[in-house]
Amino acid sequence: MEAHTLDSLLELEDEYYKEGLRLGREDGERAGRIEGRAFGLQKGFEKYAELGEFSGMAAILQARLPTEQTRNANVLKPLSSESLLPKLQSGAKLERHLKALQALVDPETLPTQNTEEAVSHLDERIKSATAKAKVIDDITGEGDAGQFHRNPALVISSSHQHHNNLSEQEQAPNRNGEYF
């Protein structure tokens, strides 16, 4: 009788180990699904936000192209309260690249499935849209217009440059510990 009691005590540690392992796996699977879902939503939002920026850029540039009326009159309209941005010089090359960018970022054609194929297709479209935006920036001569929102390192480096250009008096705090 005593041997049977001692055997159950010796197996107690093994039982607790197996129970802890089972509970840990269940908890890890649940937490992993939650974290994975949150991470996927974050990455998806970032990708579609970037495509949204390109879509907005394409819409603004399209609006800045001269209309058929202004082309025929060969005169650009003066800026009015409706149009605060200057018109662009029209050209077949610019219009072709702009149409290609608009096609790449068209929300109706973007994949929304969560499959390997759809994700890689979306990544390829983002790469292509980035390249088209660079080409359009070069054509319009407004290449620096979007560099800060696409590359946060430039914002940091330019703010450090600005800080380094300040005089010592401007960098020092006043009596209240505030900077000028």
Contacts in CASP RR format, 6 or more apart in sequence:
PFRMAT RR
TARGET T0000
AUTHOR 0000-0000-0000
METHOD contacts of the structure
MODEL  1
MEAHTLDSLLELEDEYYKEGLRLGREDGERAGRIEGRAFGLQKGFEKYAE
LGEFSGMAAILQARLPTEQTRNANVLKPLSSESLLPKLQSGAKLERHLKA
LQALVDPETLPTQNTEEAVSHLDERIKSATAKAKVIDDITGEGDAGQFHR
NPALVISSSHQHHNNLSEQEQAPNRNGEYF
47 122 0 8 1.000
47 123 0 8 1.000
47 126 0 8 1.000
48 110 0 8 1.000
50 126 0 8 1.000
51 105 0 8 1.000
51 107 0 8 1.000
51 110 0 8 1.000
51 125 0 8 1.000
51 126 0 8 1.000
51 129 0 8 1.000
52 105 0 8 1.000
53 149 0 8 1.000
54 101 0 8 1.000
54 104 0 8 1.000
54 105 0 8 1.000
54 129 0 8 1.000
54 130 0 8 1.000
54 132 0 8 1.000
54 133 0 8 1.000
55 102 0 8 1.000
55 105 0 8 1.000
55 106 0 8 1.000
55 107 0 8 1.000
57 101 0 8 1.000
57 133 0 8 1.000
57 136 0 8 1.000
58 98 0 8 1.000
58 101 0 8 1.000
58 102 0 8 1.000
58 105 0 8 1.000
60 85 0 8 1.000
61 88 0 8 1.000
61 98 0 8 1.000
61 136 0 8 1.000
61 140 0 8 1.000
62 98 0 8 1.000
62 102 0 8 1.000
63 83 0 8 1.000
63 85 0 8 1.000
64 85 0 8 1.000
64 86 0 8 1.000
64 87 0 8 1.000
64 88 0 8 1.000
65 87 0 8 1.000
65 88 0 8 1.000
65 90 0 8 1.000
65 94 0 8 1.000
65 95 0 8 1.000
65 98 0 8 1.000
66 76 0 8 1.000
66 87 0 8 1.000
66 88 0 8 1.000
66 90 0 8 1.000
70 76 0 8 1.000
70 77 0 8 1.000
70 87 0 8 1.000
71 90 0 8 1.000
76 87 0 8 1.000
77 83 0 8 1.000
77 87 0 8 1.000
79 86 0 8 1.000
88 94 0 8 1.000
88 140 0 8 1.000
93 139 0 8 1.000
94 136 0 8 1.000
94 139 0 8 1.000
94 140 0 8 1.000
97 132 0 8 1.000
97 135 0 8 1.000
97 136 0 8 1.000
97 139 0 8 1.000
98 136 0 8 1.000
100 132 0 8 1.000
101 129 0 8 1.000
101 132 0 8 1.000
101 133 0 8 1.000
101 136 0 8 1.000
103 109 0 8 1.000
104 125 0 8 1.000
104 128 0 8 1.000
104 129 0 8 1.000
104 132 0 8 1.000
105 125 0 8 1.000
105 129 0 8 1.000
110 122 0 8 1.000
110 125 0 8 1.000
111 118 0 8 1.000
111 119 0 8 1.000
111 121 0 8 1.000
111 122 0 8 1.000
112 118 0 8 1.000
134 143 0 8 1.000
137 143 0 8 1.000
137 145 0 8 1.000
137 146 0 8 1.000
147 154 0 8 1.000
148 154 0 8 1.000
148 155 0 8 1.000
148 158 0 8 1.000
163 171 0 8 1.000
169 180 0 8 1.000
170 179 0 8 1.000
170 180 0 8 1.000
171 179 0 8 1.000
172 179 0 8 1.000
173 179 0 8 1.000
174 180 0 8 1.000
END
